[in-house]
Amino acid sequence: MTPDEPRTAAEVTDQVGGEVPVVIVGAGPVGVTAALLLARHGVRSVLLERHTAVYPLPRAVATDDEVRRILQAAGVEAAFASIARPAAGLRLLDARHRVIAEFPRTAEGSHGFPETSMFDQPELEGLLRDALARRAECELREGVEVLDVTQDGDGPAQVSYRAVEGDGEVRSLRAGAVLGCDGANSLVRRAMGARWEDLRFEEEWTAIDVRTTAPVRSWGGVDQVCDPHRPATFMRIGEDRYRWEFRLGRDEGLDGEHGRERLRCLVAPWVDLATAGDFEILRQARYTFRARIADHWRRGRLFVLGDAAHLTPPFVGQGLCAGLRDAHNLAWKLARVLDEGADDTLLDTYQLERKPHAKHVIRLAVATGWAMTGGQDAAAAARRALV
């Protein structure tokens, strides 16, 4: 059987209530990508997801050419190309919006795809779910809450879960491996006894996603405004989609009449809000940007991926990219160990290879964040680090 040849549904459902090769906790983009990559190696998986639908609001918006190769390996690149827009790169601006440094990105990088692509995360998750539904090796169980994950010695792991709505009956699965793709508050990470290593960045920012046909001044890439008093990020996501991120104080809300005026002033360098009649705010959310990494990513056959393993400020657009790299790195190794008899020590290379790279990316994001909040001198230092 070839890696891409699907198995029958019975080959998956026969495992229900018993032992499955892999249980994936969390069916966000990292968890679903991991399942698709495992399926292409013929490895069956069950995904357990609390929510019953893809989260509809924007979050991640950027990917690079290397990660597009991963999407290609997962079988969704052609669909992704239809929703993605190449981006021109990244600029650091001073407080008066003069260019301090520019990092251009080409329309075709060394991996054969645009070096930076903008997209809408709900659309990406939708096409990933469509691909998942076509793979008989994968079973998605939605509306379930994972209660506990354990592993005794070298035997299978056990995952206990129950329906969020229902009779409360606790069910369990035994698994050859459990992948924790369950986010920053990961239950799997806690079950492993892993702890966060603080990489010393924590700031509150407000993200505003907008749809408008009004003229918006954009060079086609990302602007990072290096202003200690009002650092900001701006990017064009799609034909009529834009995002701004601002560091705002607790008393600087954007609701009501005063909030609308504050928003008008904030976005004035890019768009005249007074004449933008169809300026529709799709999402306004306050986030705490953090820089953290788990001290270990594996215990026995328990693993953490994505935000369960690392948290990064969004300033270099690598948060989701790092999680998809985790999935790509681990999937083929699990397939070799579970199905082909490779030595278990192969799985140790997952953390050895991925953790240093993830930490490097986080430090680049932190350096960019410091540049944005520290003025031109800090921006110059960040430019040297990024180059």
RAWO-V349840 format. One record per residue. N is the residue number from 1. PHI is phi as a letter, one per 20 degrees, with the letter a starting at -180 (999 if undefined). PSI is psi as a letter, one per 40 degrees, with the letter a starting at -180 (none if undefined). NEAR is the number of other C-alpha atoms within 8 Angstrom. Layout:
# RAWO-V349840
N,PHI,PSI,NEAR  N,PHI,PSI,NEAR
This chain:
# RAWO-V349840
1,999,h,3  2,f,i,6  3,g,d,8  4,e,e,8  5,e,h,8  6,f,i,9  7,e,i,10  8,f,i,8  9,g,d,8  10,f,d,6  11,f,d,9  12,e,d,15  13,f,d,7  14,f,d,6  15,e,e,9  16,g,h,9  17,n,e,7  18,d,b,7  19,d,h,10  20,d,i,14  21,g,d,11  22,c,h,13  23,d,h,15  24,d,h,15  25,e,h,15  26,o,h,13  27,d,f,14  28,f,a,10  29,f,d,10  30,f,d,14  31,f,d,15  32,f,d,13  33,f,d,13  34,g,d,12  35,f,d,14  36,f,d,14  37,f,d,14  38,f,d,14  39,f,d,16  40,f,e,11  41,e,e,11  42,n,e,14  43,e,h,12  44,e,i,13  45,b,i,16  46,d,h,12  47,d,h,16  48,d,h,15  49,c,h,14  50,f,d,11  51,e,i,8  52,d,e,7  53,b,i,4  54,f,h,9  55,f,h,5  56,e,e,5  57,e,i,8  58,f,i,10  59,b,c,6  60,f,i,10  61,c,e,11  62,c,i,10  63,b,i,13  64,d,i,11  65,f,d,15  66,f,d,9  67,f,d,11  68,f,d,11  69,f,d,11  70,f,d,11  71,f,d,12  72,f,d,10  73,f,d,9  74,f,e,11  75,n,e,9  76,c,e,12  77,f,d,12  78,f,d,8  79,f,d,8  80,f,d,11  81,g,d,8  82,f,e,6  83,d,e,10  84,d,i,11  85,c,h,10  86,f,i,10  87,d,i,14  88,f,e,13  89,p,a,13  90,c,h,12  91,c,i,13  92,e,h,13  93,d,i,14  94,e,a,13  95,f,d,10  96,e,e,5  97,m,f,8  98,e,i,7  99,f,h,9  100,e,d,11  101,b,i,8  102,c,h,9  103,c,g,7  104,f,i,7  105,c,h,11  106,e,i,10  107,f,e,11  108,b,h,9  109,e,a,10  110,f,e,6  111,e,e,8  112,n,e,7  113,c,i,12  114,g,h,14  115,f,d,14  116,c,h,15  117,c,h,13  118,d,i,14  119,b,i,14  120,d,h,13  121,g,d,11  122,g,d,11  123,f,d,9  124,f,d,12  125,f,d,11  126,f,d,9  127,f,d,11  128,f,d,12  129,f,d,9  130,f,d,8  131,f,d,11  132,f,d,11  133,f,d,9  134,e,e,6  135,d,h,11  136,f,e,11  137,f,e,15  138,d,h,15  139,c,h,10  140,d,h,9  141,d,h,9  142,e,i,9  143,m,f,11  144,c,i,13  145,d,h,11  146,f,h,12  147,e,d,8  148,a,i,9  149,c,h,12  150,c,i,8  151,b,h,12  152,d,h,7  153,m,b,5  154,e,e,6  155,f,a,6  156,f,i,11  157,e,i,15  158,c,h,11  159,d,h,14  160,d,h,12  161,b,i,12  162,b,i,12  163,f,h,11  164,f,d,9  165,d,h,6  166,q,a,6  167,e,e,5  168,m,e,8  169,f,h,7  170,e,h,7  171,d,i,8  172,b,i,9  173,c,h,13  174,e,i,11  175,b,i,14  176,f,d,12  177,b,i,12  178,c,h,13  179,d,h,14  180,e,g,17  181,d,f,17  182,d,f,14  183,n,a,10  184,f,d,9  185,e,f,6  186,g,h,11  187,f,d,10  188,f,d,14  189,f,d,15  190,f,d,9  191,f,d,10  192,f,e,9  193,m,e,6  194,f,i,11  195,c,i,9  196,f,h,8  197,e,h,8  198,e,h,8  199,e,e,8  200,m,f,7  201,b,h,9  202,b,h,8  203,b,i,8  204,e,h,10  205,c,i,12  206,d,h,12  207,d,h,13  208,c,h,12  209,d,h,13  210,c,i,12  211,d,h,12  212,b,i,10  213,d,e,8  214,f,i,10  215,f,h,6  216,c,h,6  217,f,h,7  218,b,h,8  219,e,e,5  220,n,e,9  221,c,a,12  222,d,h,13  223,d,h,12  224,d,h,14  225,e,h,14  226,e,g,18  227,c,h,14  228,g,d,9  229,e,d,5  230,b,g,12  231,f,i,13  232,b,i,14  233,c,h,13  234,c,i,11  235,b,i,12  236,e,h,13  237,e,d,13  238,b,a,10  239,g,d,5  240,c,f,8  241,d,h,11  242,c,i,12  243,c,h,13  244,d,i,12  245,c,h,11  246,c,i,11  247,e,h,11  248,d,i,11  249,f,i,6  250,f,d,5  251,e,e,5  252,d,g,7  253,f,i,8  254,d,e,9  255,e,i,7  256,m,a,6  257,f,d,6  258,f,d,8  259,f,d,11  260,f,d,10  261,f,d,8  262,f,d,9  263,f,d,9  264,g,d,11  265,f,d,7  266,f,d,7  267,e,e,11  268,g,d,9  269,f,e,7  270,d,d,8  271,b,i,11  272,e,h,9  273,f,d,10  274,f,d,6  275,d,e,6  276,e,g,12  277,f,d,7  278,d,f,8  279,f,g,11  280,e,h,7  281,e,h,9  282,e,d,9  283,b,h,10  284,c,h,9  285,b,h,7  286,e,h,8  287,c,i,8  288,d,h,8  289,f,h,12  290,c,i,11  291,c,h,15  292,b,i,12  293,b,h,12  294,f,i,12  295,f,d,8  296,b,i,8  297,d,e,12  298,b,h,11  299,c,h,8  300,m,b,7  301,d,f,11  302,d,h,14  303,c,i,13  304,d,i,13  305,c,i,15  306,m,a,15  307,f,e,12  308,f,d,16  309,d,d,12  310,b,i,13  311,c,h,13  312,c,i,13  313,g,i,13  314,e,e,9  315,f,e,10  316,d,e,8  317,m,f,11  318,d,e,11  319,f,d,13  320,f,d,11  321,g,d,11  322,f,d,10  323,f,d,12  324,f,d,15  325,f,d,11  326,g,d,12  327,f,d,14  328,f,d,11  329,f,d,10  330,e,d,10  331,g,d,11  332,f,d,11  333,f,d,10  334,f,d,9  335,f,d,13  336,f,d,10  337,f,d,13  338,f,d,10  339,d,e,7  340,c,e,7  341,m,e,7  342,f,i,8  343,f,i,6  344,g,d,7  345,f,e,6  346,g,d,10  347,f,d,10  348,f,d,9  349,f,e,8  350,g,d,11  351,f,d,10  352,g,d,8  353,e,d,8  354,e,d,11  355,f,d,8  356,f,d,8  357,f,d,8  358,f,d,10  359,f,d,9  360,f,d,8  361,f,d,9  362,f,d,12  363,f,d,9  364,f,d,11  365,f,d,13  366,f,d,13  367,f,d,10  368,f,d,12  369,f,d,10  370,f,d,11  371,f,d,16  372,f,d,16  373,d,e,12  374,d,e,12  375,n,a,13  376,f,d,11  377,f,d,8  378,f,d,11  379,f,d,16  380,f,d,10  381,f,d,9  382,f,d,12  383,g,d,9  384,f,d,7  385,f,d,8  386,f,d,6  387,f,none,4
